[in-house]
């Protein structure tokens, strides 16, 4: 972001204690930014402090608390979500509206909304930010949150940016349960496993968000990936080999629909080979260039405790 020096910048991160939020807080704090992490519990406050931020009490669905928390801030990052889909829509979409209103009230120009790469339509070739979208299921909620922010940006009221991460691997979120299922021999790959997925490590995702917030162009969308997509079947087989488990078997798409529901099954067989040229043009490059070099060390830290 142009203007104040990084040492004086203040950023409010909403969703700061979550899997992605802790990465963003750590990256911003590491760059000398004063980070306020909005929390609703004592446990979450401790997580924010350990990540390098200062906890502030509030709720994305409570507009006055966002206004209070964002006073004298230079930017707001909206990452809040909820595992319950019925509540997630309010948290993501109504939350985005509240962020916009709070920014207007306090004169905060810069907003970054975290979304996800599942909004893109499946296609066999490379995907960039201009590629067709086909949001469905949970990705519809993310896409609507994007729309709320970008509409405000289009009116020249605010500088709003959107980040669409690929599959963020680290010790949490979707990755840990998948590893545990692979270890237990319960994980199944839907289809032939040749569909392309795009990845980014947890720590790289945080630094990418920080760079987008600092240098990104208002009204723009940025893919956050390492630029090395890979077949999903190969990824899961690599994880299995690393943890000493059998490689996951494959099931049909119809069986996948029964197990996961139609929307999730659709996403699990989709081809989404994203590029990151737009993000790279800002000067960002991943430390973890691709999963084969990054996962062995990560998985070693995730080994289950040995029985005595």
N, C-alpha and C positions, 0 to 999 in steps of 0.2 A: 504494500500500500504506500502510495506517495504521501508525503506530508511529515508527520512527527517521526522522530527517530525511533527505531525499534525499541530502545530502552524506555521510551516514554509511552509507547502504545499500550492501550488498555482494550482487552477483548473479553466479551462475555461469551462463554461457551455453554449452551443449553444441551443437556444430555452428556455432561462432562464426566460422569462416573461410569458410563457404559464402555463397552469394548472399543469402539471407535473413538469415543470421547476422550478416554485416557491417553490414546496415542496423539490426538490433536493437542490436548493440554500439554503433554510432555514436549511436543515439537515446538509449540509456541513459547513455552517457558524457556526451553533451551535456546531459543533465539533472542531472549531478553525481553519478551513481551510480558506485561503484567496481565495474568490470566485470572478471570473470575469464573469459577465453575458453579453453575446453578445446581443445587441439590435439594432433596426433600427429606433426607434422613441423616442421622449421625454417621452411619456406616459409609454412605456415599460421600459425606464431607471428608472423611479420612482418606478415601480413595483419591479425591481431588488433590488433597494436600500432598499425598505421596507422589502424585504425578507432577507436582511443581506449581499447582495453582492455589488460589485462595477461594475457599468455599463461601458462597452466598446462598441464603435460603430463598426458595421460590419454586414456582410451578409454571410450566409453559402454558397451561390453561388458565392461569391467573394473571391477567394483564397488568394490574398494579404492581405485582411482584417483579415482572420483567422490566417495567419502567424504572422501578427502584434499583434493580440490580444493574441496569445498563446506563445509569447516570454517569456522565463524563467518560463513557466508553467511546472508542473509535470504531468498533465493529462488533457485530453479533454473529455467532455461528450457531445454526440450528441443526442439532443432531438427535434431538429427543425422539424416541419411539416407544412402542409398547408391544410386548409379546402377544397380547390379546388384540386380535384384529379389529374387534368392535371399538376398542379404545384407541388403537393405533391410528385410526382415521382422524379422530379428534386431535390426538397429540401431534400428528404430522401436519395436518391441513389447518385446523383451527389454530394450532401452535404457530404455523407460519404467518397466519394473519395477525396474531398477537405480536409476533416479532416485528412485523412491518409497522404496526401501530405504535409499538414502544420506540422503535427507531425514529419515527416521525416526531413523537413527543419529546425526545431527548436530542434531536438533531444528529443522530448517528447515521452517517451516510452509507456505511459498508455493511452488507449482509452476505453471508455464505450459507447456502442451504445444501446439506448433504442428502444425496439421493442414492441411486444404485444402477448398475448396468443392466439389470433385468428389464428396464423400460424399453430396451431396443428389441426390434423384431429379429427373429432368428434368420440368419442368412449365411450362405456358404463362404462369402468373401470377407475381406477386412471391413471393419466397422469404425467409422469416425463420428464426430459429433453431429454431422449432417445426415447420417443414415436414418432410415425409417424407424419409427418407434411403434411398439405394440404392447403397451402396458396392460397387464392383467393380474388379478389377484392383488397381492401386497404391493406390486410395482405400480398399480393404479394409484395407490395412496401416495407413494413417493412422487409420481408424476404430477398429481394435483398440487402437492406442496411446492414443487418446482414452479408450477404455473402461477401460483399466488405471488411468489417472489418476483418472477420475471415480468409479470404484468405491472408491478410497482416500478420495476426498473425501466420498463418501456415508457412510462409516464415521466421519466427523468426526475422522479422524486428521490430515488435511492439508487445506490450502486449495488445491485444484487448479482451474485454469481452462483452457479450450481456446480457441484462436484459429483460425478457418477463413478464411484469405486467399482472395480470388479470384485472377485471373491477375495476378501481380506483374510489371509491366513495368519493365525497366531493362537495363543493359548486361551481360547474362549470362543464365543459366538457359535457359528456353525461348525468350526473346524474341530474343536475338542470332542463334541458328541460324535462326529463322523469317525475320528480316530478311535474312539472307544468302541464304536460299532464294528469297525474293521478288526480291532483286536479280538472282539468277542465272536467274530465270524458271522455277524448279522447284517453287514452292509451289502446292498445290492446295487449294481449299476443298471440303469434303465436303458434298453436298446443295445446297440453294438459298442457304445463307448467311444466312438470316433468323433463325436461332436466336440467342437473347440470351446474351451472356457478361457477366461482371462483372469489373471491373478495379480495380487500385490501384497507384499508383506505388511504386517501390522505397523511396524515402525516407519516404513516408507509411505504408508497411507497418511500418517500424521504429518510428515514433512511436506507431502504433496498439498494437503489442505492449507498448511501454513504458507506455502509459496503462492497458491491460488489467491489466498486472502491478501497477500502482499502485492502481487504483481498482475493478477488477472484483470481482464477487461470487463467492465460492467455489462450485464446483460448476456454474458457468454456462459456456455456449458463446457466443462472440462472432464474428459475421461481420466480416471485415476487407475492405471494399470502399469505393470512392468514392461509391457510391450512384447512379451513372449508367451502368447497363448499356446495351449497344449490340449490334446485330447483328454477328455474327462476320464476315460478308462485308464489311460497311461498314468494320470495323476494318482488315482486311487490305488493302482497297482504299485506305484513307487512308494506310497505311504505304507502299504501292506508289507512290502519287502523290507522297509526300514524298521518296522516294529516286529518283524518276525511272524507275521500272520499270513494265512492263505490269501491269495488275491481274490477280491470280491467277484462272485459270479454275476452273470447278466440275467436280467429278466425282461419280459416283453413290455412294451409301452402300456398295454392294457392292464397288466399286473401292476405296473407303476401307478396308473391312475387309481386303482383300487387301494394301493398302499398309501399314497401321498395326496390323492385328490387331483382333479384335472389340471388346475392351474400350476401347481408345483411340478407335476409330472411333465407338463409342457416346458417349463423352464429347465428342468433337468436334462432334457434331450435337445435343447436348443443349441445352435451354433452362434457363439458370440465371441469372435476373435477381434478384440478391440486394439486399436493403436493409440499411442500417447504422444503423437507429434505435437499436438497443440499445447499439451502440458510441458513437453520438453522445451518448447520455444520460450517458456518463461525462465528457463535455466535449471529446471528440476530434472534429476536423474536418479533412478533407484539405487540404493546401496545393495539390495538383494535383487540381482539382475534376473534371476529366474528360480523357480521353486526347487530344482534339483540341487542347487548349491546352498539354498537357505534352509530346507526342511530337515536335513539330518541333525543339525545342532538344535533346532527347535524341538524336534520330536524327542531328542535325548533329555531335554528338560521336562518333558511331559510324561516320561516313563512312570507307570504306576508304582507305588511303593512296594518293595519286596516284603513278603511275609516273613516273620521271624521263625 
